[in-house]
Amino acid sequence: MSLDIFRGMNNITWPSTYQEPDYVAKLVTTLPNVISHSLRTLMPGRTISVGGAFVHQKPLANFVKDPKKKSPELGDLLVVCREKRACGYVCNALLLQAKCVDDVMKAYVPMDHQFILYSEWPLFEYKRAGNLNGVRRGVGPKTITQGAQYLLIDKSDPAKMFTATVNNPLEGTTHLAFALASVIAFDRGRTFRCIHPRDGWSRMICDLLTLTANSAFNRRKAGYIDKSRFAGDRVFNLFMNRNNNYYNVPVIENEDDNGDYSGVSVLCVDLGDAEEQQKPEMD
């Protein structure tokens, strides 16, 4: 499957005028069909759903104990996957912060507010998040997690996107195609609870899904103007389960005073029932 995603990324046209949000927009609007086709070929007995959503107005994390420090974005791209097993639904997530760099193999980044968020996870409260503003979240453990990483984008060859564990310098060790396949195979990322989330990580991921599912879609430089926020299957309805209350957080109002909506760009994958067939191979 990673090879299918790799080929899909190489088939994308990446204009030289693109900025980080434009790359993310292209990923979430192009890859759902690529991933869906690959999974349905690998697992013909499964009911597969894959969708994407692009939202540029990202919620911010305001550090409670250091409110004067600049508030970082929660992330640029959230990859989530779920599978129905004998024990119930199991969910997996990878949160990525995109950085355009000259060298994806070794990139030095400032140990700033974004670095602190992903390496220390101080107690924070939401900003620019509609009626979630002021809600506090404490993600543990207070250290680097495999669920939150950087996405390094080669400015001269954007198809070369690599994930990097939080460090300085950042070292791009895994191509995004392989990372996505690994998250879908539950070999990478960090699991979370979507039913009655209790821990801080699960609550944060569910918050981001809720915000994105209620957000608008508009990115002019990438050619996406007044578009639907969804691409591919409406898998958000499965995660949020608007029809049968699988996810217990209600629809929220998250429009700010300027008419902008908050959320992160998301790739959603639903693998269906594990009893029907084994999980996919990554390669």
C-alpha positions as CSV (number, residue, x, y, z in Angstrom):
1,M,0.0,0.0,0.0
2,S,2.9,2.4,0.7
3,L,4.0,2.0,-2.9
4,D,0.5,3.0,-4.1
5,I,0.6,6.1,-1.9
6,F,4.1,6.9,-3.0
7,R,3.1,6.7,-6.7
8,G,0.0,8.9,-6.0
9,M,2.2,11.6,-4.4
10,N,4.6,11.6,-7.3
11,N,1.7,12.0,-9.8
12,I,0.6,15.2,-8.0
13,T,1.5,18.5,-9.7
14,W,3.1,20.7,-7.0
15,P,3.3,24.4,-8.2
16,S,6.3,26.4,-7.1
17,T,4.0,29.0,-5.5
18,Y,2.7,26.5,-2.9
19,Q,3.0,27.2,0.8
20,E,2.7,24.7,3.6
21,P,-1.2,24.8,3.7
22,D,-1.4,24.3,0.0
23,Y,0.6,21.1,0.2
24,V,-1.7,19.8,2.9
25,A,-4.7,20.8,0.9
26,K,-3.5,18.8,-2.1
27,L,-2.8,15.8,0.1
28,V,-6.2,15.6,1.7
29,T,-8.0,16.1,-1.6
30,T,-5.9,13.7,-3.7
31,L,-4.9,10.8,-1.4
32,P,-8.3,9.6,-0.2
33,N,-9.1,8.0,-3.6
34,V,-5.5,6.6,-3.9
35,I,-5.7,5.0,-0.4
36,S,-9.3,3.8,-0.9
37,H,-8.4,2.0,-4.2
38,S,-5.4,0.4,-2.6
39,L,-7.2,-0.8,0.5
40,R,-10.2,-2.2,-1.5
41,T,-7.7,-4.1,-3.7
42,L,-5.9,-5.5,-0.7
43,M,-9.0,-6.2,1.3
44,P,-11.9,-7.0,-1.0
45,G,-14.0,-8.4,1.8
46,R,-14.0,-5.2,3.8
47,T,-16.3,-2.2,3.7
48,I,-13.7,0.5,3.3
49,S,-14.2,4.3,3.6
50,V,-11.6,6.9,3.1
51,G,-12.1,10.7,3.2
52,G,-10.3,14.0,3.6
53,A,-11.0,17.5,4.8
54,F,-8.9,20.6,4.4
55,V,-9.2,23.4,7.0
56,H,-6.7,26.2,7.2
57,Q,-7.8,28.1,10.3
58,K,-6.2,25.9,12.9
59,P,-7.0,26.0,16.6
60,L,-4.2,27.3,18.9
61,A,-2.9,26.0,22.2
62,N,-2.4,28.7,24.8
63,F,0.0,27.6,27.5
64,V,-1.8,28.0,30.8
65,K,1.3,28.5,32.9
66,D,3.0,30.8,30.4
67,P,0.2,32.7,28.7
68,K,2.6,35.4,27.3
69,K,4.4,32.8,25.2
70,K,3.2,32.7,21.6
71,S,0.4,30.1,21.1
72,P,1.3,27.2,18.7
73,E,-0.9,25.5,16.3
74,L,-2.1,22.1,17.3
75,G,-1.0,20.8,13.9
76,D,-1.5,21.0,10.1
77,L,-2.6,17.4,9.3
78,L,-4.3,14.8,11.4
79,V,-4.4,11.2,10.1
80,V,-6.9,9.0,11.9
81,C,-7.8,5.4,11.3
82,R,-10.3,3.0,12.9
83,E,-11.1,-0.7,12.8
84,K,-13.9,-2.7,14.2
85,R,-12.5,-5.7,16.3
86,A,-14.0,-8.2,18.7
87,C,-13.3,-5.8,21.5
88,G,-15.0,-2.9,19.7
89,Y,-13.7,0.0,17.7
90,V,-9.9,0.7,17.9
91,C,-8.7,4.1,16.7
92,N,-5.3,5.4,15.7
93,A,-3.9,8.9,15.1
94,L,-0.9,10.7,13.9
95,L,-0.8,14.5,14.2
96,L,1.7,16.3,11.9
97,Q,3.1,19.9,11.9
98,A,4.3,20.7,8.3
99,K,7.6,22.5,7.7
100,C,9.0,23.4,4.3
101,V,12.8,22.8,4.5
102,D,15.9,22.7,2.2
103,D,17.0,19.3,3.5
104,V,14.4,16.8,4.7
105,M,17.2,14.5,6.0
106,K,18.4,17.1,8.5
107,A,16.6,20.3,9.3
108,Y,17.2,22.6,12.2
109,V,14.1,24.3,13.7
110,P,13.8,26.8,16.5
111,M,13.0,25.2,19.9
112,D,10.0,27.5,20.0
113,H,6.4,27.3,21.2
114,Q,5.6,24.6,18.6
115,F,8.6,22.5,19.6
116,I,7.7,22.9,23.3
117,L,4.1,21.7,22.6
118,Y,5.2,18.5,20.9
119,S,8.1,17.8,23.3
120,E,6.7,18.8,26.7
121,W,2.9,19.0,26.3
122,P,2.3,21.7,28.9
123,L,-1.3,22.2,30.1
124,F,-3.0,24.4,27.4
125,E,-6.3,25.9,26.6
126,Y,-7.9,26.3,23.2
127,K,-7.8,29.6,21.3
128,R,-9.4,30.3,17.9
129,A,-11.6,27.2,18.4
130,G,-15.2,28.5,18.6
131,N,-17.0,27.5,21.8
132,L,-14.1,25.3,22.7
133,N,-12.1,28.5,23.5
134,G,-10.8,28.4,27.0
135,V,-11.3,24.6,27.4
136,R,-8.2,23.1,29.0
137,R,-6.5,19.9,27.9
138,G,-3.6,18.1,29.6
139,V,-1.9,15.6,27.3
140,G,0.3,13.0,28.9
141,P,3.0,11.8,29.2
142,K,4.8,15.2,29.3
143,T,7.4,14.1,26.7
144,I,7.8,13.3,23.0
145,T,5.1,11.0,21.6
146,Q,5.0,9.0,18.4
147,G,1.5,10.4,17.9
148,A,2.8,13.9,17.1
149,Q,5.6,14.6,14.7
150,Y,6.9,17.0,12.1
151,L,6.2,16.7,8.4
152,L,9.2,17.9,6.4
153,I,8.5,19.0,2.8
154,D,11.4,19.4,0.3
155,K,10.9,22.8,-1.2
156,S,12.7,21.8,-4.4
157,D,10.8,18.4,-4.7
158,P,7.6,18.5,-2.6
159,A,6.9,14.8,-3.4
160,K,9.7,14.1,-1.0
161,M,7.8,14.5,2.3
162,F,9.2,12.8,5.4
163,T,8.0,12.5,8.9
164,A,10.4,13.3,11.7
165,T,10.3,12.6,15.5
166,V,10.6,15.8,17.5
167,N,14.3,16.5,17.9
168,N,16.8,19.1,16.9
169,P,17.9,18.7,14.2
170,L,14.8,17.1,12.7
171,E,15.8,14.0,10.8
172,G,13.3,12.8,8.1
173,T,13.5,9.1,8.5
174,T,10.2,7.9,7.1
175,H,8.6,8.9,3.8
176,L,5.1,10.1,4.3
177,A,3.7,7.3,2.1
178,F,5.2,4.7,4.4
179,A,4.1,6.6,7.5
180,L,0.5,6.8,6.3
181,A,0.5,3.1,5.5
182,S,2.0,2.3,8.9
183,V,-0.7,4.4,10.7
184,I,-3.4,2.5,8.8
185,A,-1.8,-0.8,9.8
186,F,-1.6,0.4,13.4
187,D,2.2,0.1,13.4
188,R,2.8,3.8,13.8
189,G,1.0,6.7,15.6
190,R,-0.9,6.7,18.9
191,T,-4.2,5.0,19.7
192,F,-7.1,7.0,21.1
193,R,-10.6,6.5,22.4
194,C,-13.5,7.9,20.5
195,I,-16.2,6.5,22.8
196,H,-16.2,8.5,26.0
197,P,-12.6,9.7,25.7
198,R,-11.0,10.0,29.1
199,D,-7.3,10.7,28.6
200,G,-6.0,14.0,27.4
201,W,-4.7,12.7,24.1
202,S,-8.0,11.1,23.2
203,R,-9.9,14.2,24.2
204,M,-7.7,16.4,22.1
205,I,-8.0,14.2,19.0
206,C,-11.7,14.1,19.3
207,D,-11.8,17.9,19.8
208,L,-9.9,18.3,16.5
209,L,-12.2,15.9,14.7
210,T,-15.3,17.8,16.0
211,L,-13.9,21.1,14.9
212,T,-13.0,19.9,11.5
213,A,-16.3,18.2,10.9
214,N,-18.0,21.6,11.4
215,S,-15.6,23.8,9.5
216,A,-15.5,25.5,6.1
217,F,-13.2,24.8,3.2
218,N,-11.3,27.6,1.4
219,R,-7.8,27.9,0.2
220,R,-7.4,30.4,-2.7
221,K,-3.8,29.8,-3.6
222,A,-4.3,26.1,-4.1
223,G,-7.4,26.8,-6.2
224,Y,-9.9,25.6,-3.6
225,I,-12.5,28.4,-3.3
226,D,-15.9,27.8,-1.7
227,K,-15.4,24.1,-2.0
228,S,-16.9,21.4,0.2
229,R,-14.6,20.5,3.0
230,F,-14.8,16.8,2.2
231,A,-13.0,14.7,-0.4
232,G,-13.6,11.0,-1.0
233,D,-16.0,9.1,1.2
234,R,-18.0,10.9,3.9
235,V,-16.1,8.9,6.5
236,F,-16.4,11.7,9.0
237,N,-20.0,10.6,9.5
238,L,-18.6,7.3,10.7
239,F,-16.1,8.8,13.1
240,M,-18.5,11.4,14.4
241,N,-21.4,9.0,14.0
242,R,-24.0,11.7,13.7
243,N,-26.7,9.1,13.1
244,N,-26.3,6.7,16.0
245,N,-24.3,8.8,18.6
246,Y,-21.2,6.7,18.4
247,Y,-19.2,9.8,19.2
248,N,-20.8,11.5,22.1
249,V,-19.6,15.1,21.5
250,P,-22.3,17.2,19.8
251,V,-22.0,19.5,16.8
252,I,-20.4,22.7,18.0
253,E,-20.5,26.3,16.7
254,N,-16.9,27.2,15.9
255,E,-17.2,30.3,13.7
256,D,-15.3,33.2,15.0
257,D,-16.0,37.0,14.7
258,N,-14.4,37.1,11.3
259,G,-16.5,34.3,9.8
260,D,-13.6,31.9,9.8
261,Y,-13.9,28.3,11.0
262,S,-11.3,26.4,13.1
263,G,-10.0,22.9,12.6
264,V,-7.1,20.9,11.2
265,S,-6.9,19.1,7.9
266,V,-7.7,15.5,8.3
267,L,-7.3,12.2,6.5
268,C,-9.9,9.6,7.8
269,V,-9.7,5.9,7.1
270,D,-12.3,3.4,8.2
271,L,-11.1,-0.2,7.8
272,G,-14.5,-1.8,8.5
273,D,-14.8,-5.1,10.4
274,A,-11.5,-6.9,11.2
275,E,-13.4,-10.2,11.3
276,E,-13.9,-9.9,7.5
277,Q,-10.2,-9.9,6.6
278,Q,-6.8,-9.3,8.1
279,K,-5.3,-5.8,8.3
280,P,-3.4,-4.6,5.2
281,E,0.3,-5.1,4.5
282,M,2.2,-1.8,4.4
283,D,4.2,-2.6,1.2
